[in-house]
Amino acid sequence: MSNIILAIDSSMDCCSVAIYKNQYIYSLSEMCKKKHTIKILPMIQKVLFQTKTKLQELNYVSFAKGPGNFTGIRIAASIAQSFSLSLQIPIISVSTLAIIAEKAWRKYKKKYIIFAVDAKKTEVYWAKYTRNSQNIWTGENTESLIKKKLIKDKISNLKNNWTLIGNGWESIEYKNFLNVNKFHYFLPNAQDIIPFVLLKIKNLKTSCSKDNDINYIYDHF
């Protein structure tokens, strides 16, 4: 029997939870703005009920660690840590930008992603993610908080057909510097945390390779 994984995300303007069970992903998402505290626990209870899963059956808990809304990230981290300690199961955190990159792959099969997500008036969260032939994302080491005016220097010599993600691009001049595929603004979804957790488990040699066969059940956003 495969591992059962609970994934939680409340790092941006939506809350989402997902359960990986029997090689399927079941997920729920809701727009919540500043109501993360109110929304997230009932959603966890609902997805556990829908999948007929008891808390004691969970093998792993994971959450989106940001960048994003500080309060939302703290809520998800606190819940995940509570489950980890009380159930004595491993906790795995995943970058919010990596999660969004996985969503771009799941929905549109895009593997060259550049992020510019508004952080402050003059700054963005920046990152450059790529997906290799082994279906592994690299790019977390590129994540940084930078001035918008520095973006031009970062993209001027890039090749490949890049997909731009994030609301920061709305105020950045990029069309003369990039071979742009399309601009998107995605919110993260907890179901896209699961592939990273499965990869982590596989690398730790604690699960069978067949756990990588994933079927998505719900996709609200």
C-alpha atoms as a printed R data frame, in Angstrom:
    type eleno elety resid chain resno       x      y       z
1   ATOM     1    CA   MET     A     1   0.000  0.000   0.000
2   ATOM     2    CA   SER     A     2   1.343  3.437  -0.915
3   ATOM     3    CA   ASN     A     3   2.091  6.208   1.558
4   ATOM     4    CA   ILE     A     4  -0.668  8.635   2.529
5   ATOM     5    CA   ILE     A     5   0.373 12.275   2.298
6   ATOM     6    CA   LEU     A     6  -1.395 15.422   3.487
7   ATOM     7    CA   ALA     A     7  -0.391 18.651   1.705
8   ATOM     8    CA   ILE     A     8  -1.386 22.145   2.864
9   ATOM     9    CA   ASP     A     9  -1.037 25.533   1.180
10  ATOM    10    CA   SER     A    10  -2.138 28.926   2.477
11  ATOM    11    CA   SER     A    11   0.793 30.991   1.253
12  ATOM    12    CA   MET     A    12  -1.145 33.322  -1.070
13  ATOM    13    CA   ASP     A    13  -4.763 34.385  -1.684
14  ATOM    14    CA   CYS     A    14  -6.233 30.896  -1.641
15  ATOM    15    CA   CYS     A    15  -6.268 27.942   0.712
16  ATOM    16    CA   SER     A    16  -5.860 24.420  -0.616
17  ATOM    17    CA   VAL     A    17  -5.375 20.973   0.836
18  ATOM    18    CA   ALA     A    18  -4.656 17.649  -0.819
19  ATOM    19    CA   ILE     A    19  -4.471 14.000   0.119
20  ATOM    20    CA   TYR     A    20  -2.355 11.495  -1.796
21  ATOM    21    CA   LYS     A    21  -3.795  8.027  -1.245
22  ATOM    22    CA   ASN     A    22  -3.735  4.832  -3.282
23  ATOM    23    CA   GLN     A    23  -1.798  6.659  -6.026
24  ATOM    24    CA   TYR     A    24  -4.489  9.322  -6.449
25  ATOM    25    CA   ILE     A    25  -4.535 12.965  -5.457
26  ATOM    26    CA   TYR     A    26  -7.729 14.408  -3.966
27  ATOM    27    CA   SER     A    27  -7.736 18.168  -3.458
28  ATOM    28    CA   LEU     A    28  -9.848 21.144  -2.429
29  ATOM    29    CA   SER     A    29  -9.180 24.851  -3.079
30  ATOM    30    CA   GLU     A    30 -10.946 28.027  -2.025
31  ATOM    31    CA   MET     A    31 -10.213 31.714  -2.469
32  ATOM    32    CA   CYS     A    32  -9.814 33.107   1.029
33  ATOM    33    CA   LYS     A    33  -7.892 36.428   0.959
34  ATOM    34    CA   LYS     A    34  -7.323 37.067   4.690
35  ATOM    35    CA   LYS     A    35  -9.495 34.218   5.981
36  ATOM    36    CA   HIS     A    36  -6.837 31.505   5.979
37  ATOM    37    CA   THR     A    37  -7.328 30.782   9.676
38  ATOM    38    CA   ILE     A    38 -11.062 30.228   9.239
39  ATOM    39    CA   LYS     A    39 -10.842 28.155   6.051
40  ATOM    40    CA   ILE     A    40  -7.911 25.798   6.326
41  ATOM    41    CA   LEU     A    41  -8.864 23.438   9.191
42  ATOM    42    CA   PRO     A    42 -12.429 22.737   7.928
43  ATOM    43    CA   MET     A    43 -10.930 22.025   4.492
44  ATOM    44    CA   ILE     A    44  -8.508 19.518   5.998
45  ATOM    45    CA   GLN     A    45 -11.375 17.834   7.834
46  ATOM    46    CA   LYS     A    46 -13.416 17.744   4.623
47  ATOM    47    CA   VAL     A    47 -10.727 16.161   2.455
48  ATOM    48    CA   LEU     A    48  -9.988 13.586   5.159
49  ATOM    49    CA   PHE     A    49 -13.687 12.750   5.309
50  ATOM    50    CA   GLN     A    50 -14.035 12.561   1.515
51  ATOM    51    CA   THR     A    51 -11.104 10.182   1.241
52  ATOM    52    CA   LYS     A    52 -12.136  8.131   4.300
53  ATOM    53    CA   THR     A    53  -8.784  8.841   5.866
54  ATOM    54    CA   LYS     A    54  -8.057  9.000   9.577
55  ATOM    55    CA   LEU     A    55  -5.373 11.336  10.852
56  ATOM    56    CA   GLN     A    56  -3.547  8.358  12.323
57  ATOM    57    CA   GLU     A    57  -3.199  6.905   8.813
58  ATOM    58    CA   LEU     A    58  -1.089  9.789   7.527
59  ATOM    59    CA   ASN     A    59   2.527  8.931   6.744
60  ATOM    60    CA   TYR     A    60   3.748 12.396   5.752
61  ATOM    61    CA   VAL     A    61   2.586 15.996   6.095
62  ATOM    62    CA   SER     A    62   3.796 18.780   3.815
63  ATOM    63    CA   PHE     A    63   3.195 22.491   3.328
64  ATOM    64    CA   ALA     A    64   4.070 25.464   1.121
65  ATOM    65    CA   LYS     A    65   6.848 27.408   2.834
66  ATOM    66    CA   GLY     A    66   6.695 30.613   0.768
67  ATOM    67    CA   PRO     A    67   7.518 33.138  -0.454
68  ATOM    68    CA   GLY     A    68   4.088 34.612   0.100
69  ATOM    69    CA   ASN     A    69   1.820 35.955   2.813
70  ATOM    70    CA   PHE     A    70   3.620 35.730   6.153
71  ATOM    71    CA   THR     A    71   0.505 34.973   8.205
72  ATOM    72    CA   GLY     A    72  -0.728 32.343   5.735
73  ATOM    73    CA   ILE     A    73   2.639 30.592   5.662
74  ATOM    74    CA   ARG     A    74   2.820 30.606   9.453
75  ATOM    75    CA   ILE     A    75  -0.660 29.034   9.683
76  ATOM    76    CA   ALA     A    76   0.227 26.171   7.310
77  ATOM    77    CA   ALA     A    77   3.584 25.617   8.995
78  ATOM    78    CA   SER     A    78   1.995 25.518  12.459
79  ATOM    79    CA   ILE     A    79  -0.666 23.015  11.404
80  ATOM    80    CA   ALA     A    80   1.874 20.811   9.628
81  ATOM    81    CA   GLN     A    81   4.218 20.914  12.610
82  ATOM    82    CA   SER     A    82   1.377 20.006  14.980
83  ATOM    83    CA   PHE     A    83   0.467 16.973  12.868
84  ATOM    84    CA   SER     A    84   4.100 15.990  12.544
85  ATOM    85    CA   LEU     A    85   4.692 16.096  16.296
86  ATOM    86    CA   SER     A    86   1.425 14.509  17.391
87  ATOM    87    CA   LEU     A    87   1.467 11.731  14.778
88  ATOM    88    CA   GLN     A    88   5.257 11.343  14.781
89  ATOM    89    CA   ILE     A    89   5.476 11.576  10.998
90  ATOM    90    CA   PRO     A    90   7.969 13.426   8.769
91  ATOM    91    CA   ILE     A    91   7.223 16.995   7.717
92  ATOM    92    CA   ILE     A    92   8.320 18.236   4.272
93  ATOM    93    CA   SER     A    93   8.230 21.873   3.168
94  ATOM    94    CA   VAL     A    94   8.180 22.936  -0.485
95  ATOM    95    CA   SER     A    95   8.801 26.336  -2.072
96  ATOM    96    CA   THR     A    96   5.599 28.080  -3.147
97  ATOM    97    CA   LEU     A    97   7.249 29.083  -6.429
98  ATOM    98    CA   ALA     A    98   8.228 25.474  -7.145
99  ATOM    99    CA   ILE     A    99   4.615 24.477  -6.485
100 ATOM   100    CA   ILE     A   100   3.370 27.054  -8.995
101 ATOM   101    CA   ALA     A   101   5.944 25.844 -11.533
102 ATOM   102    CA   GLU     A   102   4.576 22.319 -11.148
103 ATOM   103    CA   LYS     A   103   1.068 23.684 -11.709
104 ATOM   104    CA   ALA     A   104   2.237 25.339 -14.944
105 ATOM   105    CA   TRP     A   105   3.569 21.966 -16.055
106 ATOM   106    CA   ARG     A   106   0.422 20.098 -15.044
107 ATOM   107    CA   LYS     A   107  -1.895 22.515 -16.858
108 ATOM   108    CA   TYR     A   108   0.168 23.645 -19.869
109 ATOM   109    CA   LYS     A   109   3.334 21.482 -19.985
110 ATOM   110    CA   LYS     A   110   5.583 24.533 -19.547
111 ATOM   111    CA   LYS     A   111   9.094 23.746 -18.340
112 ATOM   112    CA   TYR     A   112  10.920 27.092 -18.511
113 ATOM   113    CA   ILE     A   113   9.440 29.428 -15.896
114 ATOM   114    CA   ILE     A   114  10.457 32.883 -14.683
115 ATOM   115    CA   PHE     A   115   8.732 34.352 -11.629
116 ATOM   116    CA   ALA     A   116   8.218 37.963 -10.676
117 ATOM   117    CA   VAL     A   117   5.748 38.116  -7.790
118 ATOM   118    CA   ASP     A   118   5.020 41.477  -6.175
119 ATOM   119    CA   ALA     A   119   6.520 41.796  -2.719
120 ATOM   120    CA   LYS     A   120   6.784 45.540  -2.149
121 ATOM   121    CA   LYS     A   121   6.224 48.593  -4.311
122 ATOM   122    CA   THR     A   122   9.633 48.392  -5.948
123 ATOM   123    CA   GLU     A   123  10.549 44.734  -5.319
124 ATOM   124    CA   VAL     A   124   9.510 41.272  -6.484
125 ATOM   125    CA   TYR     A   125  10.166 37.690  -5.525
126 ATOM   126    CA   TRP     A   126  12.287 36.480  -8.426
127 ATOM   127    CA   ALA     A   127  13.127 32.931  -9.500
128 ATOM   128    CA   LYS     A   128  14.002 30.979 -12.629
129 ATOM   129    CA   TYR     A   129  12.785 27.361 -12.684
130 ATOM   130    CA   THR     A   130  13.491 24.688 -15.298
131 ATOM   131    CA   ARG     A   131  12.264 21.105 -15.582
132 ATOM   132    CA   ASN     A   132  14.768 18.541 -16.839
133 ATOM   133    CA   SER     A   133  14.361 15.293 -18.763
134 ATOM   134    CA   GLN     A   134  13.980 13.372 -15.476
135 ATOM   135    CA   ASN     A   135  10.955 15.569 -14.639
136 ATOM   136    CA   ILE     A   136  12.808 17.287 -11.813
137 ATOM   137    CA   TRP     A   137  12.515 21.019 -11.182
138 ATOM   138    CA   THR     A   138  15.599 23.075 -10.380
139 ATOM   139    CA   GLY     A   139  15.518 26.709  -9.389
140 ATOM   140    CA   GLU     A   140  14.993 27.137  -5.672
141 ATOM   141    CA   ASN     A   141  18.562 28.399  -5.401
142 ATOM   142    CA   THR     A   142  17.618 31.289  -7.734
143 ATOM   143    CA   GLU     A   143  14.839 32.592  -5.468
144 ATOM   144    CA   SER     A   144  15.525 36.089  -4.182
145 ATOM   145    CA   LEU     A   145  13.920 39.407  -3.350
146 ATOM   146    CA   ILE     A   146  15.153 41.939  -5.905
147 ATOM   147    CA   LYS     A   147  14.401 45.417  -7.221
148 ATOM   148    CA   LYS     A   148  12.141 45.522 -10.274
149 ATOM   149    CA   LYS     A   149  14.667 47.701 -12.078
150 ATOM   150    CA   LEU     A   150  17.191 44.840 -11.974
151 ATOM   151    CA   ILE     A   151  14.961 42.394 -13.871
152 ATOM   152    CA   LYS     A   152  16.065 43.706 -17.262
153 ATOM   153    CA   ASP     A   153  19.673 42.701 -16.583
154 ATOM   154    CA   LYS     A   154  18.616 39.214 -15.490
155 ATOM   155    CA   ILE     A   155  16.576 38.456 -18.599
156 ATOM   156    CA   SER     A   156  18.559 40.229 -21.324
157 ATOM   157    CA   ASN     A   157  20.731 37.218 -22.260
158 ATOM   158    CA   LEU     A   158  18.302 34.365 -21.643
159 ATOM   159    CA   LYS     A   159  17.430 31.887 -24.389
160 ATOM   160    CA   ASN     A   160  14.669 29.246 -24.662
161 ATOM   161    CA   ASN     A   161  10.974 29.972 -24.737
162 ATOM   162    CA   TRP     A   162  10.151 31.243 -21.247
163 ATOM   163    CA   THR     A   163   6.766 31.420 -19.554
164 ATOM   164    CA   LEU     A   164   6.357 34.377 -17.215
165 ATOM   165    CA   ILE     A   165   4.413 33.880 -14.003
166 ATOM   166    CA   GLY     A   166   3.463 36.401 -11.338
167 ATOM   167    CA   ASN     A   167   1.745 39.746 -10.934
168 ATOM   168    CA   GLY     A   168   5.092 41.544 -10.878
169 ATOM   169    CA   TRP     A   169   5.397 41.346 -14.672
170 ATOM   170    CA   GLU     A   170   2.540 43.800 -15.101
171 ATOM   171    CA   SER     A   171   4.884 46.690 -14.295
172 ATOM   172    CA   ILE     A   172   8.079 45.327 -15.897
173 ATOM   173    CA   GLU     A   173   9.132 45.918 -19.491
174 ATOM   174    CA   TYR     A   174  10.164 42.514 -20.808
175 ATOM   175    CA   LYS     A   175   8.925 42.140 -24.399
176 ATOM   176    CA   ASN     A   176  12.135 43.391 -25.994
177 ATOM   177    CA   PHE     A   177  14.326 41.083 -23.958
178 ATOM   178    CA   LEU     A   178  12.707 37.667 -23.842
179 ATOM   179    CA   ASN     A   179  11.351 35.002 -26.139
180 ATOM   180    CA   VAL     A   180   8.134 34.989 -24.158
181 ATOM   181    CA   ASN     A   181   5.713 32.104 -24.352
182 ATOM   182    CA   LYS     A   182   2.866 33.685 -22.392
183 ATOM   183    CA   PHE     A   183   2.198 35.635 -19.237
184 ATOM   184    CA   HIS     A   184   0.242 33.871 -16.490
185 ATOM   185    CA   TYR     A   185  -0.741 34.631 -12.938
186 ATOM   186    CA   PHE     A   186  -1.185 31.365 -11.066
187 ATOM   187    CA   LEU     A   187  -2.055 30.754  -7.446
188 ATOM   188    CA   PRO     A   188  -0.471 27.676  -5.863
189 ATOM   189    CA   ASN     A   189  -2.453 24.503  -5.253
190 ATOM   190    CA   ALA     A   190  -1.650 21.904  -2.613
191 ATOM   191    CA   GLN     A   191  -2.039 19.056  -5.119
192 ATOM   192    CA   ASP     A   192   1.120 20.302  -6.815
193 ATOM   193    CA   ILE     A   193   3.070 19.790  -3.601
194 ATOM   194    CA   ILE     A   194   2.580 16.025  -3.852
195 ATOM   195    CA   PRO     A   195   5.063 15.316  -6.713
196 ATOM   196    CA   PHE     A   196   7.840 17.007  -4.721
197 ATOM   197    CA   VAL     A   197   7.041 14.938  -1.641
198 ATOM   198    CA   LEU     A   198   6.980 11.738  -3.683
199 ATOM   199    CA   LEU     A   199  10.366 12.612  -5.145
200 ATOM   200    CA   LYS     A   200  11.717 13.284  -1.666
201 ATOM   201    CA   ILE     A   201  10.375  9.957  -0.431
202 ATOM   202    CA   LYS     A   202  11.851  8.174  -3.437
203 ATOM   203    CA   ASN     A   203  15.240  9.770  -2.857
204 ATOM   204    CA   LEU     A   204  15.129  8.631   0.739
205 ATOM   205    CA   LYS     A   205  14.338  5.117  -0.503
206 ATOM   206    CA   THR     A   206  11.246  4.868   1.690
207 ATOM   207    CA   SER     A   207   8.645  4.239  -1.012
208 ATOM   208    CA   CYS     A   208   8.199  2.194  -4.164
209 ATOM   209    CA   SER     A   209   8.767  3.730  -7.585
210 ATOM   210    CA   LYS     A   210   5.151  3.068  -8.494
211 ATOM   211    CA   ASP     A   211   4.136  5.959  -6.184
212 ATOM   212    CA   ASN     A   212   5.056  8.316  -9.014
213 ATOM   213    CA   ASP     A   213   1.994  7.255 -11.048
214 ATOM   214    CA   ILE     A   214  -0.387 10.113 -10.237
215 ATOM   215    CA   ASN     A   215  -3.978 10.728 -11.248
216 ATOM   216    CA   TYR     A   216  -5.596 14.071 -10.458
217 ATOM   217    CA   ILE     A   217  -9.162 13.931  -9.140
218 ATOM   218    CA   TYR     A   218 -10.064 17.548  -8.409
219 ATOM   219    CA   ASP     A   219  -8.731 20.723 -10.030
220 ATOM   220    CA   HIS     A   220 -10.568 23.838  -8.896
221 ATOM   221    CA   PHE     A   221  -7.965 26.469  -9.821
